[in-house]
């Protein structure tokens, strides 16, 4: 891990850090820090201009120059240049806030963490700036197109106990999904199988006869014409587990761009939200032993603008 950044968060986003290799492990013989930075960073990054503008600094906050001698095992920081991002519609509701936790009700299409093409339009960047919490960090996953309850810790010192809680599957999760009704499908049911997400594939696949690694309890709560609202209780947390399990039953979730088929949907197309909601989350607090339960204010069918 790097030392604390000499650059403060900007607009809710931490500066990027890089480290030169240890002495003797350099794959190339660099003579200056500028040479190493041009080797290390993608071609689309104008390292020469950034160095000339004093935008890359060392651990003391001193700006590097193009001709500074190369130094092994040295950390440097800089602010990344961000693309223009389409504002994600919908409201990011804060359901709860205390000394250790911030719990939000995430709208569809808003990324949890800054990644790839979604940086400013993410829960973490929005809330770090809005709430003045530079160390705010999520302790579990919620896909960009999934809505609902998401738990974050306010400071780095609280992250470990809550992350372990989720890693050890001690949090009780309930989801709701809007999907077709099959009158021949016997419900409630429990789907148990082995799911694998292979590199380069958008969909997960079921591996027959392999040891189960994905378990979901599924019940039909109510009917609305040809569709119904389903209560989903995942007992495991595999990638795309809920979406793949409903698809496997022949009732794929409404608005799913991956199941039953992968659709070519622009990342900035917010017209058709996935009708999957992380509706309830409960756990025993690992710090003080209190029973915690949080419930989404949203209801199916979901609308992007809400």
Secondary structure in CASP SS format (residue, H / E / C, confidence):
PFRMAT SS
TARGET T0000
AUTHOR 0000-0000-0000
METHOD secondary structure of the structure
MODEL  1
X C 1.00
X C 1.00
X C 1.00
X C 1.00
X C 1.00
X C 1.00
X C 1.00
X C 1.00
X C 1.00
X E 1.00
X C 1.00
X C 1.00
X E 1.00
X C 1.00
X C 1.00
X E 1.00
X E 1.00
X E 1.00
X E 1.00
X C 1.00
X C 1.00
X C 1.00
X C 1.00
X C 1.00
X C 1.00
X C 1.00
X C 1.00
X C 1.00
X C 1.00
X C 1.00
X C 1.00
X E 1.00
X H 1.00
X H 1.00
X H 1.00
X H 1.00
X H 1.00
X H 1.00
X H 1.00
X H 1.00
X C 1.00
X C 1.00
X C 1.00
X C 1.00
X C 1.00
X C 1.00
X H 1.00
X H 1.00
X H 1.00
X H 1.00
X H 1.00
X H 1.00
X C 1.00
X C 1.00
X C 1.00
X C 1.00
X E 1.00
X C 1.00
X C 1.00
X C 1.00
X C 1.00
X C 1.00
X E 1.00
X C 1.00
X C 1.00
X C 1.00
X C 1.00
X C 1.00
X E 1.00
X C 1.00
X C 1.00
X C 1.00
X C 1.00
X C 1.00
X E 1.00
X E 1.00
X E 1.00
X E 1.00
X C 1.00
X C 1.00
X C 1.00
X C 1.00
X C 1.00
X C 1.00
X C 1.00
X C 1.00
X C 1.00
X C 1.00
X C 1.00
X C 1.00
X C 1.00
X C 1.00
X E 1.00
X E 1.00
X E 1.00
X E 1.00
X E 1.00
X C 1.00
X C 1.00
X C 1.00
X E 1.00
X E 1.00
X E 1.00
X E 1.00
X E 1.00
X E 1.00
X C 1.00
X C 1.00
X C 1.00
X C 1.00
X E 1.00
X C 1.00
X C 1.00
X C 1.00
X E 1.00
X C 1.00
X C 1.00
X E 1.00
X C 1.00
X C 1.00
X C 1.00
X E 1.00
X H 1.00
X H 1.00
X H 1.00
X H 1.00
X H 1.00
X H 1.00
X H 1.00
X H 1.00
X H 1.00
X C 1.00
X C 1.00
X C 1.00
X C 1.00
X C 1.00
X E 1.00
X E 1.00
X C 1.00
X C 1.00
X C 1.00
X C 1.00
X C 1.00
X C 1.00
X C 1.00
X C 1.00
X E 1.00
X E 1.00
X E 1.00
X E 1.00
X E 1.00
X E 1.00
X E 1.00
X C 1.00
X C 1.00
X H 1.00
X H 1.00
X H 1.00
X H 1.00
X H 1.00
X H 1.00
X H 1.00
X H 1.00
X H 1.00
X H 1.00
X H 1.00
X H 1.00
X C 1.00
X C 1.00
X C 1.00
X C 1.00
X E 1.00
X E 1.00
X E 1.00
X E 1.00
X E 1.00
X E 1.00
X E 1.00
X E 1.00
X E 1.00
X C 1.00
X C 1.00
X C 1.00
X C 1.00
X C 1.00
X C 1.00
X C 1.00
X C 1.00
X E 1.00
X E 1.00
X E 1.00
X E 1.00
X E 1.00
X C 1.00
X E 1.00
X E 1.00
X C 1.00
X C 1.00
X C 1.00
X C 1.00
X C 1.00
X C 1.00
X C 1.00
X C 1.00
X E 1.00
X E 1.00
X C 1.00
X C 1.00
X C 1.00
X C 1.00
X C 1.00
X C 1.00
X C 1.00
X E 1.00
X E 1.00
X E 1.00
X E 1.00
X E 1.00
X E 1.00
X E 1.00
X E 1.00
X E 1.00
X E 1.00
X E 1.00
X C 1.00
X C 1.00
X E 1.00
X E 1.00
X E 1.00
X E 1.00
X E 1.00
X E 1.00
X E 1.00
X E 1.00
X C 1.00
X C 1.00
X C 1.00
X C 1.00
X C 1.00
X C 1.00
X H 1.00
X H 1.00
X H 1.00
X H 1.00
X H 1.00
X H 1.00
X H 1.00
X H 1.00
X C 1.00
X C 1.00
X C 1.00
X C 1.00
X E 1.00
X C 1.00
X C 1.00
X C 1.00
X C 1.00
X C 1.00
X C 1.00
X C 1.00
X C 1.00
X C 1.00
X C 1.00
X C 1.00
X C 1.00
X C 1.00
X C 1.00
X C 1.00
X C 1.00
X C 1.00
X C 1.00
X C 1.00
X C 1.00
X C 1.00
X C 1.00
X E 1.00
X E 1.00
X E 1.00
X E 1.00
X E 1.00
X E 1.00
X E 1.00
X E 1.00
X E 1.00
X C 1.00
X C 1.00
X C 1.00
X C 1.00
X C 1.00
X C 1.00
X E 1.00
X E 1.00
X E 1.00
X E 1.00
X E 1.00
X C 1.00
X C 1.00
X C 1.00
X C 1.00
X C 1.00
X C 1.00
X C 1.00
X C 1.00
X C 1.00
X C 1.00
X C 1.00
END
